[in-house]
Amino acid sequence: MEAYKYRIDIEGYPCQRPRLGKFGNTHNSPKYHKHKKDLTYLLKALHIPKNDYDYVCLRFFYPYPKATPKKNRIDNEPMRYKYDIDNLVKTFLDALQDAEIIEDDRRISGIYAEKLFTISDNGWIDFDFE
């Protein structure tokens, strides 16, 4: 199967644990819903062919905090704090489903994901599937 490689100029945002509402219903934060909607829109704009993909490789890039001295910034340095990687993957896979690129994320056999710092001012997501 052919490998597809893409980049989206949006930072990853994690799927959070649903909150319990006043009447026993659950909901996610408005910030999460907006991010997932924006991510879904950007995925649709790429015109990725709908397919039964087996593997997904995700690389989430984040800019360094402004307080980090420039001499200490290293491009592609692993990011070991801020956001659980499994929650970042969950948001991305949910957006793939919403964009109708995959039918169901249960059909994905393998996932490779990493969080990295970039010396760029903005973050993005690189991804590919087979």
C-alpha atoms as one frame of an Amber mdcrd trajectory, in Angstrom:
protein
   0.000   0.000   0.000   1.184   3.524  -0.772   2.238   5.806   2.113   0.620
   9.254   2.357   2.462  12.142   4.092   0.799  15.378   5.225   1.276  18.462
   7.383  -1.388  20.562   9.108  -0.546  23.983  10.523  -2.348  23.578  13.825
  -0.968  22.541  17.207  -2.234  19.334  18.738  -4.726  19.610  21.574  -5.666
  16.703  23.849  -9.007  15.037  24.296  -9.836  15.587  27.937 -11.864  13.473
  30.296 -15.534  14.379  29.812 -16.950  16.504  32.612 -20.115  15.574  34.463
 -22.902  18.095  34.042 -25.462  19.273  36.544 -28.060  16.716  35.436 -25.740
  13.713  35.043 -24.893  14.346  31.388 -21.279  14.491  30.208 -19.579  17.028
  27.978 -16.159  18.140  26.751 -14.826  21.681  26.982 -15.750  24.265  24.312
 -12.013  24.729  23.594 -11.702  21.008  22.771 -14.771  21.095  20.501 -13.447
  24.138  18.635 -10.033  22.525  18.154 -11.545  19.279  16.868 -13.819  21.199
  14.504 -10.855  23.227  13.149  -8.736  20.078  12.800 -11.552  18.275  10.973
 -11.930  21.221   8.584  -8.187  21.248   7.822  -8.167  17.479   7.266 -11.085
  17.744   4.821  -9.264  20.527   2.953  -6.352  18.149   2.255  -8.626  15.849
   0.203  -7.079  12.742   1.734  -8.511   9.642   0.084 -10.870   7.633   2.291
  -9.246   4.292   2.920  -8.856   1.439   5.349  -5.473   2.600   6.679  -3.496
   0.194   8.862  -0.881   2.465  10.456  -0.701   6.108  11.495   2.480   8.006
  12.326   1.970  11.335  14.119   4.470  14.033  15.042   3.152  16.927  17.122
   5.414  20.000  17.003   5.193  22.737  19.645   7.122  26.003  19.911   9.292
  26.497  22.968   7.856  28.621  25.766   8.887  32.263  25.342  10.796  32.067
  28.646  13.195  29.453  27.214  16.493  31.151  26.262  17.235  30.890  22.530
  20.602  29.257  23.250  18.755  26.362  24.965  16.325  25.703  22.089  17.000
  22.610  20.014  14.886  21.764  16.965  13.114  18.377  17.191  13.916  18.027
  20.895  11.507  15.552  22.586   8.853  17.300  24.666   8.438  15.449  27.948
   5.763  17.564  29.574   2.459  19.189  28.637  -0.253  16.918  27.256  -0.507
  13.166  27.457   0.344  11.750  24.059  -2.514   9.243  24.123  -5.007  12.103
  24.453  -3.407  13.957  21.506  -3.742  10.812  19.396  -7.387  10.384  20.463
  -8.284  13.881  19.281  -6.523  13.330  15.959  -8.175   9.960  15.311 -11.604
  11.381  16.204 -11.024  14.205  13.712 -10.015  11.669  11.029 -13.357   9.941
  11.586 -15.283  13.225  11.538 -13.521  14.185   8.276 -14.603  10.790   6.881
 -11.027   9.776   6.047 -11.320   6.627   8.120 -14.502   4.782   8.950 -13.570
   3.768  12.475 -10.374   4.286  14.490 -10.699   0.722  15.820  -9.508  -0.472
  12.407  -6.079   1.174  12.864  -3.554  -1.568  13.694  -0.621   0.553  14.828
   0.190   4.078  15.881   3.522   5.820  16.306   3.333   9.253  17.939   5.787
  11.753  19.340   5.790  15.283  20.767   8.635  17.524  19.690   9.779  21.089
  20.217  10.420  23.319  17.252  12.416  26.538  17.090   9.647  27.894  14.864
   7.123  30.339  16.343   4.143  28.114  15.524   3.349  24.453  16.013   1.975
  21.924  13.539   1.182  18.240  13.049   3.016  16.002  10.577   1.363  12.683
   9.840   1.359   9.822   7.444  -0.474   6.548   7.026  -0.177   3.281   5.238
